[in-house]
Amino acid sequence: MTEKLIPILRVADAETTASWCARLGFKIAGRHRFADGRPLYMFLERGDIEVHLSEHTGDARPGTLMYFWVDDVDLVATEFGERVEKQPWGREVSLTDPDGNRLRVATGG
């Protein structure tokens, strides 16, 4: 097994946040719910990258920050109508998902 670390984001509505993440190229890889009416737990993938979304109150904290390196930050900025900022380590755009989780997306150079 290859070792990896998977961030879990606390969300109010996993379906809504998954649609937002689809704009970044993430696809739904799976869903889990203990029973009807219970909180949804969702698995998202983009290539080898995974992010999990949890509606469970005790999972994670709202307002989490993740850093995401991509090949072309300009495509992401255009998709979300945001401005790319120049930083000493590269170019980045700051995004916030529907639940207040923050994502910095960057391209080196």
C-alpha positions in Angstrom: 0.0 0.0 0.0 1.2 3.5 -0.8 1.1 5.8 2.2 -0.9 9.1 1.8 -2.5 11.7 3.8 -6.2 12.7 3.1 -7.6 15.9 4.4 -11.2 15.8 5.7 -13.3 19.0 5.4 -16.3 19.6 7.6 -19.3 20.6 5.3 -23.0 21.3 5.8 -24.0 19.8 2.5 -21.5 17.4 0.9 -23.4 17.4 -2.5 -23.2 21.2 -2.8 -19.5 21.2 -1.8 -18.7 18.3 -4.2 -20.3 20.4 -7.1 -18.0 23.3 -6.1 -15.0 21.0 -6.0 -15.9 19.6 -9.4 -14.9 23.0 -10.8 -11.4 22.1 -9.6 -11.5 18.8 -11.4 -12.5 16.6 -8.4 -14.9 13.7 -9.0 -17.0 11.8 -6.5 -15.4 8.4 -5.8 -17.8 7.3 -3.2 -20.4 8.1 -0.5 -21.2 6.6 2.9 -24.2 7.2 5.1 -24.8 5.0 8.2 -28.6 5.2 7.6 -31.2 7.4 5.9 -31.3 10.8 7.4 -27.8 10.5 8.9 -24.9 12.8 7.8 -23.2 12.0 4.5 -19.5 11.3 4.2 -18.1 11.7 0.6 -14.8 10.7 -1.1 -13.5 13.0 -3.8 -10.6 12.3 -6.2 -8.6 14.2 -8.7 -5.9 11.8 -10.1 -3.9 10.7 -7.1 -5.3 13.5 -4.9 -8.1 12.7 -2.4 -10.2 15.0 -0.3 -13.0 13.7 2.0 -16.1 15.7 2.9 -18.0 15.1 6.1 -21.3 16.3 7.3 -20.6 14.7 10.8 -20.5 17.4 13.5 -17.4 16.0 15.2 -15.3 15.7 12.1 -12.8 18.5 11.4 -13.4 22.2 11.9 -15.0 24.7 9.5 -12.6 27.1 8.1 -9.8 24.7 7.3 -7.0 25.9 4.9 -5.5 23.6 2.2 -2.7 24.4 -0.2 -3.1 23.0 -3.7 -0.3 23.0 -6.3 -1.6 22.8 -9.9 0.0 23.1 -13.4 -2.0 26.2 -14.4 -3.4 28.5 -11.7 -4.8 30.9 -14.3 -7.4 28.3 -15.4 -8.6 28.0 -11.8 -8.7 31.8 -11.3 -10.7 32.2 -14.5 -13.2 29.4 -13.5 -13.8 31.2 -10.2 -13.5 34.8 -11.4 -10.7 35.5 -9.0 -7.4 37.4 -9.4 -4.0 35.6 -9.3 -1.5 37.1 -6.8 2.3 37.0 -7.2 4.1 35.5 -4.2 7.8 34.9 -3.7 7.2 31.1 -4.2 4.9 31.3 -7.1 1.5 32.6 -8.3 -1.6 31.8 -6.3 -5.4 32.4 -6.0 -7.3 32.2 -2.7 -10.8 30.5 -2.8 -13.4 29.7 -0.2 -15.8 26.8 -0.6 -19.6 27.1 0.3 -18.7 26.0 3.9 -16.0 28.6 4.6 -13.1 26.2 4.1 -10.2 28.0 2.4 -8.1 26.8 -0.5 -5.0 28.4 -1.9 -4.3 27.2 -5.4 -0.8 27.9 -6.8 1.6 27.4 -9.7 5.3 27.8 -9.1 7.4 30.4 -10.8 
